[in-house]
């Protein structure tokens, strides 16, 4: 239905555009024949017609895209298909089989009246089955085993009354996905009502879940062996940017030093378009495996979020993802902001990070402006969209934005005085603000290490610095 409606919309919009173009072109066409090659009387109507064609083309594209979005929303979020759309959204934040089973029970079984059978064909073992007659019948399992082996290659398949394949959706009473030796069977008497587009979307998200749950499971297994902690650390570092992206009017620098092999600190730089860039830095409570898992979860959640400019939605998604892991006493503080070098502003949410600042030049020298907290910690206390505030700060050419974990400002000297409470820290920031971001980072790191007097650090050190250049 979705594809059909989209195709109809495209045809109608193109026909209207072509008809409009031809009407205007005919009326602008010259009424006299060109009798002298030196005559330029036809240039104006030809030029106008060409411009009109370009305008019509872009107008048609814009109208079609808006129509496509409305059609997709109407097709995917209404009727029977809405159940699977809701399940896909839930599946995006499933990180274990337990999460997956809960989503199946809450949405597919209770709301959509489906029966679900999840089988590991490699071991011929039932991973999950709904508590009903169909999925608990040994004869059903035997027949499925005979019909669809571990080597079954078609990813999306429709099932008929006798559990055989059918090509007509009107005769389908269910469907199943085959991926990497695992089969997910979903039985439903009104399968024919689901929009065909939803099956591919659901399959893709199911495969992502498989990969995600296996990665997390592998991390947990690695952490059990102390000799393998370096592998876990390497896996964690892979989440961080390997190289700073080249961004117009914005230079970047970063530093990451975990206290032990694995860390709860993280940062990310995600270009949104030519003028907008998302910057994020955060710190997970605690250390070790649990903190590393939450760190990877937060990074993945932000990465897959489609609307990167929806900062409130981003915070709510991160909060839901952390709570969904059911790790006791785990939360994160983070700063997430969008730098717009065209409008020269930063829009941000500061979820209890203590140190994000803007260093800006003034006639009296450099001044420091704080990007104050406007949201609570994320992942442990109830958060509603209304609890998340989005703030905005104007930027000027040469401004430097500094984000740092508390391991930077809270490092102590031998007298137990924190660096962040000293004029030395403030003066170093101002003195280095004119430098390249990576040079600025190097100055701060050297200050931290010198101030600590070569004694053992007590926290991770992470910094992300951005400088606006217009």
C-alpha positions as a printed NumPy array, in Angstrom:
array([[  0.   ,   0.   ,   0.   ],
       [  2.794,   2.42 ,   0.923],
       [  4.702,   1.777,  -2.326],
       [  1.525,   2.048,  -4.385],
       [  0.488,   5.335,  -2.804],
       [  4.003,   6.69 ,  -3.213],
       [  4.047,   5.704,  -6.885],
       [  0.647,   7.321,  -7.481],
       [  1.769,  10.519,  -5.74 ],
       [  4.907,  10.661,  -7.894],
       [  2.935,  10.172, -11.116],
       [  0.319,  12.802, -10.221],
       [  2.908,  15.369,  -9.158],
       [  4.982,  14.822, -12.308],
       [  1.925,  15.057, -14.569],
       [  0.865,  18.329, -12.954],
       [  4.403,  19.699, -13.243],
       [  4.753,  18.676, -16.906],
       [  1.327,  20.077, -17.777],
       [  2.115,  23.374, -16.073],
       [  5.483,  23.554, -17.805],
       [  4.033,  22.842, -21.252],
       [  1.243,  25.368, -20.772],
       [  3.619,  28.172, -19.878],
       [  6.189,  27.117, -22.482],
       [  3.603,  27.157, -25.289],
       [  2.357,  30.577, -24.265],
       [  5.894,  31.937, -24.104],
       [  6.943,  30.419, -27.43 ],
       [  7.744,  32.965, -30.134],
       [  4.91 ,  33.747, -32.534],
       [  7.174,  34.541, -35.437],
       [  9.689,  32.389, -37.259],
       [ 13.378,  33.064, -36.933],
       [ 14.32 ,  34.644, -40.275],
       [ 17.715,  36.023, -39.391],
       [ 20.354,  34.074, -37.499],
       [ 21.476,  37.415, -36.063],
       [ 18.073,  37.936, -34.453],
       [ 17.897,  37.257, -30.713],
       [ 14.135,  37.721, -30.258],
       [ 13.731,  34.063, -29.199],
       [ 16.344,  34.107, -26.427],
       [ 14.068,  35.573, -23.746],
       [ 11.223,  33.041, -23.978],
       [ 13.744,  30.164, -24.243],
       [ 15.584,  31.407, -21.153],
       [ 12.346,  31.843, -19.224],
       [ 11.234,  28.358, -20.251],
       [ 14.549,  26.862, -19.07 ],
       [ 14.321,  28.638, -15.725],
       [ 10.714,  27.518, -15.403],
       [ 11.765,  23.911, -16.033],
       [ 14.327,  24.047, -13.214],
       [ 11.802,  25.645, -10.837],
       [  9.193,  23.023, -11.719],
       [ 11.732,  20.248, -11.196],
       [ 12.727,  21.36 ,  -7.702],
       [  9.118,  22.119,  -6.785],
       [  8.081,  18.625,  -7.847],
       [ 10.887,  17.058,  -5.815],
       [  9.93 ,  19.061,  -2.72 ],
       [  6.21 ,  18.3  ,  -3.048],
       [  6.899,  14.607,  -3.614],
       [  9.203,  14.349,  -0.608],
       [  6.594,  15.993,   1.635],
       [  3.907,  13.738,   0.214],
       [  6.13 ,  10.675,   0.708],
       [  6.679,  11.513,   4.371],
       [  2.95 ,  11.973,   4.955],
       [  2.12 ,   8.753,   3.106],
       [  4.772,   6.796,   5.02 ],
       [  3.565,   8.143,   8.358],
       [ -0.047,   7.327,   7.5  ],
       [  0.855,   3.84 ,   6.251],
       [  3.285,   2.883,   9.01 ],
       [  1.64 ,   4.475,  12.033],
       [ -2.013,   3.584,  11.497],
       [ -3.992,   0.347,  11.346],
       [ -2.457,  -3.058,  11.94 ],
       [  0.965,  -1.933,  10.645],
       [  1.28 ,   0.445,  13.606],
       [  1.922,  -2.521,  15.919],
       [  5.066,  -3.484,  14.036],
       [  6.194,   0.137,  13.769],
       [  5.945,   0.333,  17.549],
       [  7.787,  -2.979,  17.91 ],
       [ 10.606,  -1.745,  15.634],
       [ 11.046,   1.362,  17.805],
       [ 11.226,  -0.841,  20.897],
       [ 13.617,  -3.253,  19.194],
       [ 16.103,  -0.44 ,  18.535],
       [ 16.773,  -0.266,  22.255],
       [ 16.933,  -3.981,  22.966],
       [ 20.432,  -5.069,  23.987],
       [ 19.831,  -8.567,  25.314],
       [ 17.555, -11.519,  24.712],
       [ 15.653, -10.565,  27.868],
       [ 14.921,  -7.119,  26.399],
       [ 13.798,  -8.764,  23.162],
       [ 11.486, -11.229,  24.906],
       [  9.885,  -8.417,  26.909],
       [  9.239,  -6.418,  23.718],
       [  7.704,  -9.481,  22.056],
       [  5.393, -10.091,  25.016],
       [  4.365,  -6.446,  25.487],
       [  3.707,  -5.554,  21.85 ],
       [  3.471,  -8.568,  19.547],
       [  1.602, -10.87 ,  21.917],
       [ -0.529,  -8.551,  24.05 ],
       [ -1.216,  -5.688,  21.632],
       [ -0.941,  -7.282,  18.166],
       [ -2.355, -10.726,  19.106],
       [  0.588, -12.546,  17.497],
       [  2.163, -15.874,  18.401],
       [  5.963, -15.912,  18.314],
       [  8.441, -18.768,  17.993],
       [ 12.182, -18.015,  18.021],
       [ 14.466, -20.939,  17.137],
       [ 18.23 , -21.339,  16.996],
       [ 18.464, -23.717,  14.036],
       [ 22.202, -24.225,  14.583],
       [ 21.447, -26.039,  17.838],
       [ 17.809, -26.831,  16.968],
       [ 16.846, -25.173,  20.208],
       [ 13.769, -23.056,  20.996],
       [ 14.926, -19.717,  22.359],
       [ 11.407, -18.366,  22.91 ],
       [  7.824, -19.425,  22.317],
       [  4.554, -17.697,  23.129],
       [  2.345, -19.411,  25.719],
       [ -0.325, -20.68 ,  23.315],
       [ -1.359, -23.769,  21.39 ],
       [  0.399, -23.008,  18.115],
       [  3.906, -22.382,  19.382],
       [  3.768, -25.102,  22.056],
       [  2.683, -27.866,  19.686],
       [  5.587, -30.32 ,  19.068],
       [  4.093, -31.116,  15.663],
       [  4.487, -27.461,  14.637],
       [  8.152, -27.475,  15.654],
       [  8.768, -30.723,  13.764],
       [  7.093, -29.463,  10.606],
       [  9.016, -26.191,  10.66 ],
       [ 12.242, -28.133,  11.175],
       [ 11.48 , -30.31 ,   8.152],
       [ 10.46 , -27.392,   5.932],
       [ 13.105, -24.8  ,   6.858],
       [ 16.615, -26.01 ,   7.629],
       [ 19.557, -24.144,   9.115],
       [ 20.79 , -23.355,   5.587],
       [ 17.559, -21.607,   4.617],
       [ 18.625, -18.52 ,   2.677],
       [ 15.479, -16.457,   1.964],
       [ 15.372, -13.788,   4.705],
       [ 11.633, -12.919,   4.555],
       [  9.016, -15.667,   4.036],
       [  5.209, -15.879,   4.267],
       [  3.507, -18.9  ,   5.833],
       [  0.142, -20.435,   4.903],
       [ -2.344, -22.481,   6.901],
       [ -0.258, -25.676,   6.633],
       [  3.022, -23.852,   7.54 ],
       [  4.18 , -24.004,   3.936],
       [  5.324, -21.018,   1.912],
       [  2.77 , -18.844,   0.101],
       [  3.386, -16.037,  -2.353],
       [  0.045, -14.298,  -1.844],
       [ -0.159, -12.19 ,   1.291],
       [ -3.936, -12.643,   1.328],
       [ -3.401, -16.34 ,   2.07 ],
       [ -0.646, -15.741,   4.634],
       [ -1.247, -16.585,   8.279],
       [  2.192, -15.582,   9.397],
       [  5.779, -15.029,   8.293],
       [  9.32 , -15.789,   9.396],
       [ 12.778, -14.284,   9.184],
       [ 15.946, -16.319,   8.662],
       [ 19.214, -14.739,   9.745],
       [ 22.526, -16.371,  10.629],
       [ 20.965, -19.737,  11.472],
       [ 18.191, -18.263,  13.612],
       [ 14.505, -18.27 ,  12.61 ],
       [ 11.909, -15.887,  14.016],
       [  8.339, -17.065,  13.297],
       [  5.414, -14.687,  13.809],
       [  1.909, -16.116,  13.374],
       [ -1.07 , -13.818,  12.907],
       [ -4.454, -14.35 ,  11.241],
       [ -4.521, -10.852,   9.718],
       [ -1.014, -10.833,   8.24 ],
       [ -2.493,  -9.607,   4.953],
       [ -3.332,  -6.257,   6.592],
       [  0.29 ,  -5.312,   7.275],
       [  1.894,  -2.94 ,   4.777],
       [  4.515,  -4.799,   2.704],
       [  7.115,  -2.126,   3.461],
       [  7.114,  -3.013,   7.157],
       [  8.587,  -6.495,   6.682],
       [ 11.908,  -5.259,   5.324],
       [ 12.161,  -2.594,   8.042],
       [ 11.429,  -5.182,  10.724],
       [ 13.931,  -7.651,   9.287],
       [ 16.705,  -5.039,   9.156],
       [ 16.098,  -4.049,  12.779],
       [ 15.987,  -7.709,  13.829],
       [ 19.432,  -8.292,  12.26 ],
       [ 20.805,  -5.187,  13.996],
       [ 19.497,  -6.525,  17.302],
       [ 21.206,  -9.876,  16.723],
       [ 24.543,  -8.191,  16.058],
       [ 24.153,  -5.782,  18.979],
       [ 23.239,  -8.443,  21.525],
       [ 26.143, -10.643,  20.408],
       [ 28.627,  -7.786,  20.768],
       [ 27.434,  -7.012,  24.285],
       [ 27.463, -10.696,  25.165],
       [ 31.011, -10.964,  23.851],
       [ 32.116,  -7.961,  25.913],
       [ 30.678,  -9.565,  29.028],
       [ 32.496, -12.831,  28.322],
       [ 35.783, -11.041,  27.691],
       [ 35.51 ,  -9.115,  30.956],
       [ 35.371, -12.34 ,  32.96 ],
       [ 38.982, -13.066,  32.047],
       [ 41.462, -10.55 ,  33.443],
       [ 43.976, -11.383,  30.732],
       [ 41.446, -10.242,  28.12 ],
       [ 40.69 ,  -6.783,  29.528],
       [ 42.857,  -5.112,  26.919],
       [ 40.593,  -6.516,  24.205],
       [ 37.655,  -4.913,  25.957],
       [ 39.546,  -1.618,  26.147],
       [ 40.317,  -1.805,  22.427],
       [ 36.666,  -2.509,  21.683],
       [ 35.671,   0.509,  23.756],
       [ 38.143,   2.837,  22.045],
       [ 36.662,   1.753,  18.697],
       [ 33.483,   3.631,  19.665],
       [ 35.421,   6.907,  19.835],
       [ 36.277,   8.946,  16.724],
       [ 39.458,   7.519,  15.183],
       [ 40.142,  10.792,  13.415],
       [ 38.611,  14.209,  13.791],
       [ 36.419,  15.074,  10.784],
       [ 37.279,  18.016,   8.556],
       [ 34.508,  20.56 ,   9.178],
       [ 34.083,  23.928,   7.529],
       [ 34.662,  26.853,   9.939],
       [ 35.268,  24.514,  12.88 ],
       [ 38.56 ,  23.058,  14.167],
       [ 38.636,  20.243,  16.701],
       [ 40.937,  18.662,  19.252],
       [ 40.476,  15.823,  21.737],
       [ 42.203,  13.795,  24.456],
       [ 41.258,  10.456,  26.055],
       [ 43.153,   8.728,  28.848],
       [ 41.356,   6.029,  30.881],
       [ 42.376,   5.514,  34.489],
       [ 42.322,   1.762,  33.97 ],
       [ 41.978,  -0.279,  30.788],
       [ 38.31 ,   0.55 ,  30.36 ],
       [ 36.61 ,   3.862,  31.009],
       [ 33.208,   5.423,  31.437],
       [ 34.238,   8.599,  29.618],
       [ 33.206,   9.169,  26.002],
       [ 32.974,  11.821,  23.325],
       [ 31.674,  12.107,  19.789],
       [ 31.652,  14.518,  16.85 ],
       [ 28.86 ,  14.023,  14.297],
       [ 28.521,  16.461,  11.357],
       [ 24.824,  17.1  ,  10.621],
       [ 25.209,  19.269,   7.524],
       [ 27.645,  21.833,   6.122],
       [ 26.987,  24.287,   8.963],
       [ 25.838,  22.194,  11.917],
       [ 27.922,  19.78 ,  13.991],
       [ 26.882,  17.743,  17.008],
       [ 29.407,  17.642,  19.856],
       [ 29.03 ,  15.307,  22.83 ],
       [ 31.093,  14.472,  25.883],
       [ 29.991,  12.453,  28.889],
       [ 31.017,  10.424,  31.901],
       [ 29.36 ,   7.252,  33.197],
       [ 29.252,   6.649,  36.933],
       [ 31.77 ,   4.149,  38.22 ],
       [ 34.492,   2.266,  36.409],
       [ 35.05 ,  -1.107,  34.777],
       [ 32.841,  -3.295,  32.619],
       [ 29.453,  -1.844,  33.536],
       [ 30.617,   1.719,  32.847],
       [ 32.144,   0.622,  29.523],
       [ 28.9  ,  -1.09 ,  28.476],
       [ 26.839,   2.009,  29.293],
       [ 29.381,   4.159,  27.443],
       [ 28.99 ,   2.028,  24.307],
       [ 25.215,   2.069,  24.713],
       [ 25.077,   5.869,  24.891],
       [ 27.334,   6.244,  21.836],
       [ 25.226,   3.782,  19.832],
       [ 21.944,   5.432,  20.865],
       [ 23.095,   8.872,  19.728],
       [ 24.565,   7.487,  16.518],
       [ 21.367,   5.73 ,  15.378],
       [ 19.051,   8.595,  16.307],
       [ 17.794,   9.919,  12.974],
       [ 16.977,  13.487,  14.01 ],
       [ 20.281,  14.687,  15.449],
       [ 18.838,  18.163,  16.089],
       [ 16.199,  16.844,  18.496],
       [ 18.284,  17.224,  21.653],
       [ 15.353,  16.568,  23.992],
       [ 14.529,  13.355,  22.149],
       [ 18.206,  12.408,  22.258],
       [ 18.352,  12.741,  26.06 ],
       [ 15.087,  10.812,  26.516],
       [ 16.371,   7.99 ,  24.261],
       [ 19.674,   7.756,  26.159],
       [ 17.787,   7.713,  29.466],
       [ 15.477,   4.909,  28.287],
       [ 18.39 ,   2.885,  26.892],
       [ 20.401,   3.011,  30.146],
       [ 17.375,   2.13 ,  32.266],
       [ 16.614,  -0.727,  29.892],
       [ 19.945,  -2.375,  30.755],
       [ 18.836,  -2.759,  34.399],
       [ 22.329,  -2.047,  35.73 ],
       [ 22.078,  -0.944,  39.329],
       [ 23.22 ,   2.602,  40.138],
       [ 24.438,   3.34 ,  36.609],
       [ 23.86 ,   6.761,  35.093],
       [ 25.674,   9.323,  32.994],
       [ 26.311,  13.018,  32.994],
       [ 26.785,  14.464,  29.542],
       [ 26.947,  17.588,  27.469],
       [ 25.451,  17.502,  23.997],
       [ 25.363,  20.539,  21.76 ],
       [ 24.94 ,  21.589,  18.147],
       [ 27.348,  24.219,  16.831],
       [ 25.856,  26.226,  13.948],
       [ 28.626,  28.156,  12.188],
       [ 26.157,  29.886,   9.87 ],
       [ 23.912,  31.351,  12.587],
       [ 26.909,  31.502,  14.957],
       [ 25.315,  29.854,  17.95 ],
       [ 25.496,  26.712,  20.049],
       [ 22.287,  24.97 ,  21.119],
       [ 22.828,  22.54 ,  23.96 ],
       [ 21.649,  20.365,  26.822],
       [ 24.003,  20.094,  29.779],
       [ 22.994,  17.082,  31.862],
       [ 24.981,  17.95 ,  35.005],
       [ 28.43 ,  18.211,  33.408],
       [ 30.447,  20.653,  35.499],
       [ 33.031,  22.032,  33.101],
       [ 31.735,  22.989,  29.612],
       [ 32.727,  26.579,  28.828],
       [ 33.112,  29.074,  25.992],
       [ 36.333,  31.12 ,  25.933],
       [ 35.691,  34.329,  24.006],
       [ 37.855,  37.33 ,  23.18 ],
       [ 36.963,  40.779,  24.553],
       [ 38.726,  44.159,  24.603],
       [ 40.003,  43.312,  28.096],
       [ 41.293,  39.891,  27.019],
       [ 39.733,  36.452,  27.013],
       [ 36.591,  35.845,  29.074],
       [ 35.129,  32.505,  30.167],
       [ 31.394,  31.876,  29.854],
       [ 29.892,  28.805,  31.483],
       [ 27.431,  26.535,  29.67 ],
       [ 25.439,  25.85 ,  32.81 ],
       [ 23.604,  22.646,  33.644],
       [ 19.962,  22.583,  32.519],
       [ 19.117,  18.881,  33.   ],
       [ 19.561,  16.237,  35.687],
       [ 21.791,  13.183,  35.404],
       [ 20.523,  10.644,  32.867],
       [ 19.62 ,   6.998,  33.388],
       [ 18.676,   6.655,  37.049],
       [ 15.878,   9.087,  37.979],
       [ 12.575,   9.674,  36.136],
       [ 12.961,  12.109,  33.235],
       [ 10.126,  13.458,  31.098],
       [ 10.54 ,  15.655,  27.972],
       [  9.415,  18.642,  30.044],
       [ 12.315,  18.097,  32.429],
       [ 14.887,  18.663,  29.667],
       [ 15.695,  22.274,  28.829],
       [ 17.492,  23.355,  25.671],
       [ 19.663,  26.447,  25.983],
       [ 21.385,  28.609,  23.399],
       [ 24.531,  30.729,  23.451],
       [ 25.801,  33.132,  20.835],
       [ 29.185,  32.447,  19.257],
       [ 31.812,  34.747,  17.761],
       [ 34.687,  34.065,  15.419],
       [ 37.613,  32.724,  17.413],
       [ 35.466,  31.369,  20.245],
       [ 36.744,  28.176,  21.821],
       [ 34.343,  25.605,  23.286],
       [ 35.87 ,  23.33 ,  25.922],
       [ 34.211,  20.162,  27.248],
       [ 36.021,  18.045,  29.825],
       [ 35.278,  15.23 ,  32.242],
       [ 35.687,  16.006,  35.946],
       [ 39.005,  14.144,  35.926],
       [ 40.504,  17.353,  34.516],
       [ 39.257,  19.958,  36.994],
       [ 39.178,  17.701,  40.071],
       [ 42.799,  16.559,  39.911],
       [ 44.52 ,  17.499,  43.185],
       [ 47.968,  18.668,  44.156],
       [ 49.825,  17.495,  47.254],
       [ 47.824,  19.962,  49.371],
       [ 44.526,  18.385,  48.208],
       [ 43.489,  21.512,  46.301],
       [ 41.532,  20.798,  43.119],
       [ 42.923,  22.319,  39.931],
       [ 39.534,  23.716,  38.908],
       [ 39.482,  25.937,  42.009],
       [ 42.741,  27.701,  41.156],
       [ 43.586,  30.804,  39.171],
       [ 46.31 ,  28.741,  37.531],
       [ 43.663,  26.704,  35.734],
       [ 41.719,  29.784,  34.611],
       [ 44.828,  31.673,  33.522],
       [ 46.131,  28.685,  31.523],
       [ 42.811,  28.396,  29.683],
       [ 42.866,  32.099,  28.788],
       [ 46.547,  32.061,  27.811],
       [ 46.085,  29.085,  25.472],
       [ 42.722,  30.117,  23.986],
       [ 44.336,  31.677,  20.912],
       [ 46.057,  28.422,  19.963],
       [ 44.972,  25.594,  17.704],
       [ 42.499,  23.275,  19.552],
       [ 44.903,  20.348,  19.719],
       [ 47.665,  22.624,  21.036],
       [ 45.206,  23.991,  23.586],
       [ 44.397,  20.426,  24.679],
       [ 48.108,  19.646,  25.03 ],
       [ 48.587,  22.678,  27.309],
       [ 45.736,  21.623,  29.589],
       [ 46.93 ,  18.008,  29.731],
       [ 50.456,  19.126,  30.645],
       [ 48.991,  21.373,  33.341],
       [ 46.976,  18.483,  34.801],
       [ 49.973,  16.152,  34.887],
       [ 52.27 ,  18.816,  36.381],
       [ 49.685,  19.849,  38.962],
       [ 49.241,  16.234,  39.976],
       [ 52.986,  16.144,  40.713],
       [ 53.442,  12.83 ,  38.924],
       [ 51.371,  10.982,  41.536],
       [ 48.736,   8.445,  40.556],
       [ 45.657,   9.928,  38.861],
       [ 42.277,   9.088,  40.386],
       [ 39.981,   9.502,  37.411],
       [ 39.763,   9.293,  33.622],
       [ 40.898,  12.329,  31.614],
       [ 38.803,  13.268,  28.585],
       [ 38.555,  16.532,  26.673],
       [ 36.88 ,  17.739,  23.496],
       [ 37.644,  21.229,  22.198],
       [ 36.112,  23.05 ,  19.232],
       [ 37.142,  26.41 ,  17.814],
       [ 34.914,  28.533,  15.571],
       [ 36.776,  30.139,  12.665],
       [ 34.879,  32.5  ,  10.402]])
